[in-house]
Amino acid sequence: MPDPRLLFSFIVLSLIFSLQGCVLADTILYETDFSDAAGWETNSPSSFYLDEEKGRYHYQITGGTGSYSYYPLSGPFTGPFTLEFDVHPVLTEEKSSFRFGIGTEGYDSQRGPLVLAELYNQNGEEAFALTAISKENLRSQTLSIPGKANYSGKTVRFVDGEEYHVRLTWYPVEKRVSMTVTAPGDDTLLFSHFVMVTGKMEEFTHLFLTSIGEGQNGRKAQGFIDNISLTSLSSVPATPEPTITSQVPTPTPTLVTSVTSGVPGPDDEPAEDTFEPTPKRTPLPAPPTPVPTEKSGLLPLIGILGIGTVLILFRR
């Protein structure tokens, strides 16, 4: 018959490693390859729909229409995450933008909490853009055009007819959101940058494509989105991502004070609410890539207690 002390020790250690494995597991909150569009809702079926022949989800984001398409998550969540997807722009007119990201009900590109990726062509830049808006409506943005919105790397423009893979990552400890763009199935980096967030980013509830917010009435961006994956990360990322930027200045958050559906009119007045620029900080390193790392908390204590129990049993 096996020694009871050895058997008990084996059980204790097994439980420790089992608990550790459970805690470190990432959780896929949602993923789809659009073999169907189950769960997606829209107020404009002619603009947002599943193209069964292509196996992709069609979007047409037209300024001034208030149209949107969304997927409600099973419940609100906080913490670090990655949101990845493929986008194939077909036509992105000037004064229009493709907009997809994660936020809350309302599907408003100007209200937080929100993390949004854009193919931004509002002023003919044809730029990749990342926008983060906190719950307090403090906005941080960067574009892949030097001199625009806190970016000083090389110019990177998207091209209609090409396909892109986008990864957004939220790092709550560092209050940082990163955006990385590659070609689908290719690790060649096209664009990578990040913004810092001031304020709270919590209780994300919906994925959505939206025309609500900035945009010229009647101008449209259309194409296809595919292979969406939203993952809740179990650990704090620690490995730097590659970067193509030459400098990484710290973005200055601004207060979002109004929602616009077009360009400002002659009678529009500037908002009175402003925030003082944040102090200059030492440039931060490139955004990290998620890698499994052990969490602090109960696990070290459980491990110590388990090993102590084993030692006591063997000393008897």
Stockholm file with secondary structure:
# STOCKHOLM 1.0

chainA/1-316         MPDPRLLFSFIVLSLIFSLQGCVLADTILYETDFSDAAGWETNSPSSFYLDEEKGRYHYQITGGTGSYSYYPLSGPFTGPFTLEFDVHPVLTEEKSSFRFGIGTEGYDSQRGPLVLAELYNQNGEEAFALTAISKENLRSQTLSIPGKANYSGKTVRFVDGEEYHVRLTWYPVEKRVSMTVTAPGDDTLLFSHFVMVTGKMEEFTHLFLTSIGEGQNGRKAQGFIDNISLTSLSSVPATPEPTITSQVPTPTPTLVTSVTSGVPGPDDEPAEDTFEPTPKRTPLPAPPTPVPTEKSGLLPLIGILGIGTVLILFRR
#=GR chainA/1-316 SS CCCHHHHHHHHHHHHHHHHHHHHTCCEEEEEECSSSCTTCEESCTTTSEEETTTTEEEEEEETTSCCEEEEEEEEEECSCEEEEEEEEEEEECTTEEEEEEEECTTCCTTSSSEEEEEEEETTSCCEEEEEEECTTCEEEEEESSTTSTTCCSCCCBCCTTCCEEEEEEEETTTTEEEEEEECTTCCCEEEEEEEECCSCCCCEEEEEEECSSSCCTTCEEEEEEEEEEEEECSSCCCEECCCCCSCCCCCCCEECCCCCSSSCCTTCCCCSCCCCCCCCCCCCCCCEECCCCCCCSHHHHHHHHHHHHHHHHHHC
#=GC SS_cons         CCCHHHHHHHHHHHHHHHHHHHHTCCEEEEEECSSSCTTCEESCTTTSEEETTTTEEEEEEETTSCCEEEEEEEEEECSCEEEEEEEEEEEECTTEEEEEEEECTTCCTTSSSEEEEEEEETTSCCEEEEEEECTTCEEEEEESSTTSTTCCSCCCBCCTTCCEEEEEEEETTTTEEEEEEECTTCCCEEEEEEEECCSCCCCEEEEEEECSSSCCTTCEEEEEEEEEEEEECSSCCCEECCCCCSCCCCCCCEECCCCCSSSCCTTCCCCSCCCCCCCCCCCCCCCEECCCCCCCSHHHHHHHHHHHHHHHHHHC
//
